Amino acid sequence: MKSHFFQRSLFRFLAILWLAFSTGFAEEKSTAEKSPEPFPGFQKSAAFNEQTLTFTNENGIRIHINAPSPETFSRQKNVKLVLYALPNGNSIEHTIGKKTKAGDDWHFNIQHIGAQTRWLREMVKEETIVVAYLEATTAVGKSWPAWRKKNGDKGIPAIIESVKAPFKKYKVVLVLAGHSGGGSFTFGYLNTVEKIPTEIERIAFLDSNYGYETALHKMKLVNWLKASEKDHLMVLAYHDNIALLQGKTFVSAAGGTWGKSHLMKTDFESEMKMDDHVSPEWENYSALDGRLKFFLRENPEKKILHTVQVERNGFIHVMVAGTPKENRGYEYFGDKVYSKYISAE
């Protein structure tokens, strides 16, 4: 009798225990499956499960931060925060890009940094890639060179700190990148520091190194590259001083990105061994096991390739060049690999 009572009690206890466990498990599973809320201040985007934050700082810089969904963030991996300074005359919306239809502004279809970022997120799973688009608006239009002429460089570090703030819980590494006049932002920042901080692990000029000056920038960049094997400098340019606009050239041999890139190459090879790879289509130079690279496109047809370099996987390339992922799944100056990631809006 006692044995029978004990068996019934044990069965009842095990049943209650299982019910509590299974209910708790179901609640835990339900909580885990529920999509987490965006970071404070961020909005959930309709497409591609992203979260975004847009604001204008006290210096009139319009900033748009695009981050992947909250569950992709982890304290076990770095947040790679790209500060992407916009080209002259382009808005944030132009630079992100979208699928265009009849009547749309052509600027929406020439960079596609949004889609290239989404492609990169699928390729680079070991880091969480965030892009902050930096738009400088002045009385003469959207232009970083014009903004710096009016405001100077002293306000640039505060811009970077404001973009880092939402991610203070994580290990953040920075990328300074920009297209066209956007390179002016990077040089403006370099002018404010005696030494490039260790948190900056990549600098990329997408046909944007017009502002390079030997006296101001050479040794800062050289010393930064030599200080850590994590640091990379990538330069894209094309033979722009022979390109024709309405039958006329529009940049000087020394002042365009072709001339500035060769100046940088000459400056750097006095401090390190440079490997040359020259063909009829390309002048490619590299040093420090590929952590410094120049990709310089010849231009026998005298075309304007200023934005083509970005559109044809240029942003993807400067983000992974010098790593084992270079040219994996894409080709710089090849066909677009990111078309399926272009948003409808």
Secondary structure, DSSP 4 states (H G I P E B T S, - for coil): -HHHHHHHHHHHHHHHHHHHHHHHHHHHHHHHHSPPPPPTT-EE-SSTTEEEEEEE-TTSEEEEEEEE-GGG--TTS-EEEEEEEPPTT--HHHHH-----TTS-GGGGS--HHHHHHHHHHH-TTSEEEEEEEEEEETTEE-HHHHHHHH-STTHHHHHHHHHGGGTTS-EEEEEEEEGGGHHHHHHHHTT-SS--TTEEEEEEES--TT--HHHHHHHHHHHHHH-TT-EEEEEEE-GGG--BTTB--S-TTTSHHHHHHHHHHHHHTTS--EEEE-SSEEEEEEGGGTEEEEEE--TT----TTHHHHTTHHHHHHHTTSTTTTSS--TTSS-S-GGG----
